[in-house]
Amino acid sequence: MGDGGLNKNWGPNQEVGIVPSFSTIAGGGLDTPITRRIAFRMSGGFEYAYFSLGGPHIRNPYRPSGLPTNFCRISSGVVWQF
């Protein structure tokens, strides 16, 4: 859990996303041994973040319609254990 923020110009008229958002990530993974020192790892997670647009030209922050709040990540790789 934590605080997320945006540091690029995005949205209509390249407005800066300055309004922070509460962000949550939950996930897990699994290591499958291949040899004594090498394993294969699969992991994934779910993230929730609610960002809004704000900036010097915007008095009240607003949230554009269609902007996603739920994200998913999946990763895999080789693990070297020492």
N, C-alpha and C positions, 0 to 999 in steps of 0.2 A: 504494500500500500504506500501511497505517497502523493506528491504533488507533481503534476505534469505541466509543461509549458511549451509554447511554440516560439521559435526564434527566426522564422522566415516570413517574408511577405507572401500572403496567400489570400484567397478570397477575392471578392469584387474590388476593383481598383487597387489591387495589391496592398490591402490593409494588413497591418501587423496583428497577428494573433497574440495579444498580450494578456488575456484573461486566463489565469491559471485554472487548472482542473484537478479534481480529485481523481486519482487513477488507481486501479487495482489490477493485479496480475495473479492468477492462480494457475498452477501447472505441475507437471511432474515428468519423469522420464524412466527409462529402463536401460540398463547395461546388460548386454549379452556377451559372455566371455567367448573369445575365439581361441586364444592361446593363454598362457600364464600371464603375459604382460600386455596383451592387446584385447580390446573389447569393442563391440559395436554399440553405439548409443542412439536411442530414439527418444525425443522429448517433444513436448508440446505444451501449450498454455492458452489461456483465455485472458483477454485484457478488456477492461471497461474504462473509457475516458470520455469526458463530456467537455469539449472545447467550445469556446465562443470567440467571436471577433470583437476587437476593440482597438482603439488607437486615438491619435490626436483629432481625427475628424469625426469620431463616433462618441457621442455623449453617453449613451447607454449601450453596454455590450449586447450583442444579439447573436443568435444561433441560426445560421443558414439552414434552410430545409434540405433534407437529403444528406446531411453530413453524418457519417456513421459514428456510433458510440461503442460498438462491440467489435473486437478484433481477435483474430486467432493466429497463432504461430506454431509451426511445426519445423523441427530440425533433426538432423541425423549426422553422424560422423564416427570417425575412428578414435578410440581413446587409448592412449599409451599410459600404462600404469607402472610406476617405478617405486 
